[in-house]
């Protein structure tokens, strides 16, 4: 939500400038854009609370009095309204998705465009990244065919191509050279470095809980599906679950055309539906609590209205909270041989593994409050739910730090990606968890394609000629001992 407010501030403070926002991946970008509705709901809840204050003042003084809180609510609401107007004004704002020609990515992009447009935000074009180089080799012809299929799937949207670069674009000079259409970086001459392909070390046998973590776009979903498929095929009498905790996942797209083995469950955490059920349950508890505090024959209009509006708002971190509770259920299920988790990108994964401790402290404090006022507010099902949540968070935290849990870092051989992967590994180890393996994805063998050759400091990487979509091919992608 703070990112949403900051973007609005930058737009207002730099009215004559162009503000370009590099967003988080799909799910968390949608959460940021949805902050406009969060602020509207919060302002409405504040207004309901202030209405009680105004009603009491009117009752005792027989006059209407405005104070600083009224001014704050008006300013808060006006600021949020301006932010919403900037985002939904096509003359001031535009949302430009960046996609690849891989089928799963295209499907997610289409869903993203639909959601953004439903919020009233203009999507003037889509950038199709890493399109085929100007080369007549078989590899590039196949890539060009996939590019055409992606354009057709995204029609009638306007598509702007961004050609695949032969070198990592991780400096301003390299980006400027690439954007200008020059194939080689200045001073780069010479042929590509000869490099031996890395040895394919198989992954060790499954642990009870395995996380696939890394930067957005490195292939976590593909690797998670590959590992889960192999575990399930090799152990037909045991149960496995592959679950995505990314708010905008592609995991179900992987299994959309072909079914997973009978002993492999494919799941995704649906935060919206879970929050709706939690909100309805909490609303009933609030009504009971207010009823317990209200003398017989009286009604408390303002308090109930304010609390109902507050629980309409799904708080920041709801995605991670529901993910943790679902993981707790799976961990408690002794019939599960292995749980493979396709995570959200780096920052949100780190927040996820820190949540059991931070949320556990919050739950304990809430329970202390309920106990303190137990004569006024019956704990009811809310108290029972808090006890269950506390136990679940403790069990997840124990699992995260046990030998039964491991993190597989997925990376790509690009300087920026590798740097983030190193920070991820350090953060996971500082948290007391084990990084069991590192998968270097997107590695390409040497070949005779002129479009593959680059200049100085080129990294030779092993890359598949086409996106992996068939489960049989996906099953052999990540070697497992």
LOVO-15692 format. One record per residue (C-alpha): residue in three letters; x, y, z. Coordinates in pm, whole numbers, plus 50000, padded with zeros to 5 digits. Layout:
<nodes>
AlaXYZ;...
</nodes>
This chain:
<nodes>
Unk500005000050000;Unk502875023450072;Unk504225016949722;Unk500865027449580;Unk500885059849781;Unk504505067049686;Unk503775062549316;Unk500935087649351;Unk503195112249533;Unk505835109749260;Unk503195116148993;Unk501905147149175;Unk505335160849265;Unk506665156148911;Unk503675166348701;Unk505805175148398;Unk507925143448415;Unk507315107348316;Unk507335083548613;Unk508215047548519;Unk507415020648776;Unk509204986948772;Unk506654965448951;Unk506784932749141;Unk505554901748954;Unk501894897848864;Unk500244888049192;Unk501844914749404;Unk501384941149135;Unk497654934049144;Unk497764937449523;Unk499474971349486;Unk496924983649233;Unk494154970949460;Unk495444993649738;Unk493125020649601;Unk490145000249721;Unk491864993150056;Unk492285030250121;Unk488665037050025;Unk487455010050266;Unk489735022650543;Unk488485058350497;Unk484915045350516;Unk485695026950843;Unk487305058250990;Unk484225078250893;Unk481985053251074;Unk484125056451389;Unk484045094251369;Unk480275093551316;Unk479965078551666;Unk482045106951808;Unk479945133151627;Unk476755116451746;Unk477905117652110;Unk478985154052081;Unk475625162751926;Unk473815143952204;Unk475585162952483;Unk476085197552328;Unk473085199752091;Unk475345211751809;Unk477535198351532;Unk481265203151587;Unk484095195551343;Unk487535187451479;Unk491005177651355;Unk489965141451301;Unk487265152351056;Unk489865172550867;Unk492255142750864;Unk489595119150726;Unk488635144150455;Unk492295149050357;Unk492925111450364;Unk489915104650143;Unk490805132749903;Unk494405120549870;Unk493235085049798;Unk490695098149546;Unk493405117449360;Unk495585086449346;Unk492715066149201;Unk491965092948942;Unk495585094348827;Unk495685056548780;Unk492415054848589;Unk493005085248365;Unk494305072048031;Unk495775106347957;Unk498015103648266;Unk498635066548328;Unk499225034548137;Unk499954998948241;Unk502294979848008;Unk502654942348068;Unk505854924647960;Unk505414888847847;Unk507204859847679;Unk505964837347399;Unk505714807447635;Unk502114795147656;Unk501874796448038;Unk503254831848048;Unk500844843347776;Unk497874829047969;Unk498934846948288;Unk499414879248090;Unk495874877047950;Unk494474873148303;Unk496594902348420;Unk495334925048140;Unk491714915648215;Unk492104923648587;Unk493924956448529;Unk491354968148275;Unk488504958248508;Unk490014982748758;Unk489685010348497;Unk493405012648411;Unk494465017048049;Unk496574989547887;Unk497675004747553;Unk500104977347452;Unk501944945747555;Unk505704941047518;Unk506624906747383;Unk510114901247519;Unk512954879347386;Unk511484875847037;Unk513464857946767;Unk516684873446641;Unk517074883146275;Unk518544849646178;Unk517524821645943;Unk518634791646150;Unk516154764746254;Unk516274775346621;Unk515274811146540;Unk512604800046291;Unk510984779146565;Unk511184808446806;Unk509604831346544;Unk506744806446509;Unk506124807146886;Unk506264845146878;Unk503534845446610;Unk501384821946820;Unk501764845047121;Unk500764875446912;Unk497694856846790;Unk496714846647144;Unk497074882647267;Unk495114897746975;Unk493614923346931;Unk496014940247174;Unk498854960147024;Unk502124940547055;Unk505574956447062;Unk508524932847014;Unk511684934047223;Unk514304913047044;Unk516304887247236;Unk519714900247332;Unk522844879047299;Unk524354893347616;Unk523034901447964;Unk521474936147972;Unk522674946448314;Unk524314980248251;Unk522925012548108;Unk525385010647817;Unk524354975347723;Unk520664984447739;Unk521205015547525;Unk523154995447267;Unk520494968347255;Unk517654993647228;Unk519465010546940;Unk519514978246744;Unk523294972546753;Unk524094935746804;Unk527424939246985;Unk528384959147289;Unk530974986247218;Unk534484972247249;Unk533144937147264;Unk534514921546944;Unk535704886146916;Unk534034852846925;Unk532104838147211;Unk534124822147489;Unk534454784647472;Unk532864770347782;Unk532194735447902;Unk528624728748002;Unk528064724948376;Unk527764690048515;Unk524144679648578;Unk524264669248941;Unk520974652149029;Unk518914665549315;Unk518944644949635;Unk515914624849737;Unk512874644549848;Unk512554660750187;Unk509154663650349;Unk508894700850261;Unk510734716049964;Unk510564752649857;Unk511484764549507;Unk512634800549552;Unk514184827649337;Unk513684859049134;Unk510574862748918;Unk510904846348577;Unk513704821748656;Unk511484791048615;Unk510384781848969;Unk506994768748856;Unk508504746948581;Unk511104732248819;Unk508544726649097;Unk506244708048858;Unk509124687148722;Unk510304676849069;Unk506774669249191;Unk506004647948885;Unk509144627248929;Unk508574621449300;Unk504984610549228;Unk505924587448938;Unk508754570549128;Unk506654565649443;Unk503184555749316;Unk502024543349656;Unk502784575949836;Unk501034609649825;Unk502594642549718;Unk501334678149688;Unk502704706149473;Unk501284739349585;Unk501734774849460;Unk501714802949715;Unk502194829949449;Unk499034851749426;Unk499294850849044;Unk500474815548988;Unk500884795548666;Unk500924761448831;Unk497424751748720;Unk498284762148365;Unk500984735148369;Unk498364708348433;Unk495524724248233;Unk495804700347935;Unk497184669148102;Unk496194655848442;Unk498714650248717;Unk499274614648846;Unk496584602749087;Unk498974604949384;Unk499964641149309;Unk497664669249425;Unk498014703049255;Unk496944732849466;Unk497024770749470;Unk496184793049766;Unk493064813549685;Unk493484843549914;Unk490294861249807;Unk488034831549882;Unk489814823550210;Unk489564859850325;Unk485854860650235;Unk485194830150455;Unk487384843650737;Unk485694877750714;Unk482214862350736;Unk483224841451037;Unk484904870951209;Unk481854892751140;Unk479674868651337;Unk482154869551628;Unk482094907651624;Unk478284907951637;Unk478354884251938;Unk481034904852115;Unk479144937452064;Unk475954920352182;Unk477704908952501;Unk478874944352576;Unk475524961052503;Unk472824964052775;Unk469604945652696;Unk467174966152489;Unk469894988452342;Unk471714987652008;Unk475165001051926;Unk474905012551566;Unk478255029851515;Unk480555003551669;Unk479114974851470;Unk479174994651147;Unk482825005151195;Unk484004970051281;Unk482144954850986;Unk483864979250751;Unk487264972150902;Unk486994934650847;Unk486084940750482;Unk489734950150428;Unk492114921350354;Unk495314932650531;Unk498804933350377;Unk500404899450422;Unk497114880550384;Unk498604860150098;Unk501494848150315;Unk499234842250617;Unk496844819550430;Unk499764801850263;Unk501294794050603;Unk498014780850742;Unk497594757950440;Unk501184745550474;Unk500474738250840;Unk497524716350738;Unk499664697350487;Unk502504692650736;Unk500034678650991;Unk498774653450733;Unk500924622550793;Unk499814607450462;Unk501804633950273;Unk505194620150167;Unk506394652750016;Unk505174688749979;Unk506724709049697;Unk506104746549722;Unk506214769649420;Unk506834802949590;Unk506324839549504;Unk509524858349406;Unk512384864649649;Unk511114892849871;Unk507724877149933;Unk509264842749994;Unk511494857650265;Unk508444874050420;Unk506654840450407;Unk509354821650602;Unk509514849550862;Unk505754849350913;Unk505424819951158;Unk507454838951417;Unk505974873851364;Unk502384861851324;Unk502804838451620;Unk503644868051844;Unk500594886751713;Unk498294857051781;Unk499624853152137;Unk499024890052208;Unk495484887552072;Unk494864857252296;Unk496104876852600;Unk493594904352519;Unk490764879152492;Unk491724863752827;Unk491904897952992;Unk488354906252884;Unk486934871052893;Unk484104881653129;Unk482954907852879;Unk483784890952547;Unk483244853452524;Unk486124837952330;Unk483824815152131;Unk485064801151803;Unk487454830551757;Unk489404819752065;Unk489474783851943;Unk490654795651602;Unk493464815751762;Unk494634785451961;Unk494654764451644;Unk496524792051459;Unk499144794351734;Unk499784756751725;Unk499894756651345;Unk502394785251329;Unk504604767851585;Unk504534735151388;Unk505434753051063;Unk508304771651230;Unk509664738851368;Unk509434722651023;Unk511204751850851;Unk514234747151077;Unk514314709051065;Unk516184684350844;Unk512864676250676;Unk512794710350505;Unk514984723750226;Unk515114753249988;Unk516104749549623;Unk517284782649477;Unk516454786549107;Unk518594811148913;Unk519674821148563;Unk523224829348450;Unk522724867048434;Unk524634890348663;Unk521574907348813;Unk519774874248870;Unk522854857549021;Unk523374887049257;Unk519804883949385;Unk520184846249415;Unk523254850949636;Unk521304874749861;Unk518454849449876;Unk520794821149979;Unk522424842950246;Unk519034853650385;Unk517724817850397;Unk520834805550577;Unk520704834650823;Unk517134824150895;Unk518474790050999;Unk517124770850700;Unk518974748150456;Unk519614755750091;Unk519904720349958;Unk520494727649588;Unk520824754949328;Unk519234750148986;Unk520874770648708;Unk518024772848460;Unk517994782848093;Unk521344767847989;Unk522074765647613;Unk524684743547445;Unk527114756947188;Unk525594759146841;Unk526154774346498;Unk523414800746518;Unk524864834946432;Unk522234850646653;Unk523724832346953;Unk527184847446923;Unk527984877647129;Unk530984898047223;Unk533074904147529;Unk532234885547851;Unk529444865347692;Unk528114837847918;Unk527374805147739;Unk524144791347888;Unk522164759547832;Unk518684767847706;Unk515814746647575;Unk514834752147213;Unk511154754247304;Unk509074759247620;Unk508384727347810;Unk504634720947812;Unk504084683047794;Unk504164665348130;Unk506344637247991;Unk509014662347890;Unk508564682548207;Unk509104651148414;Unk512694647348286;Unk513664683948318;Unk515234683648665;Unk517344652348731;Unk516694635649065;Unk518764608249223;
</nodes>
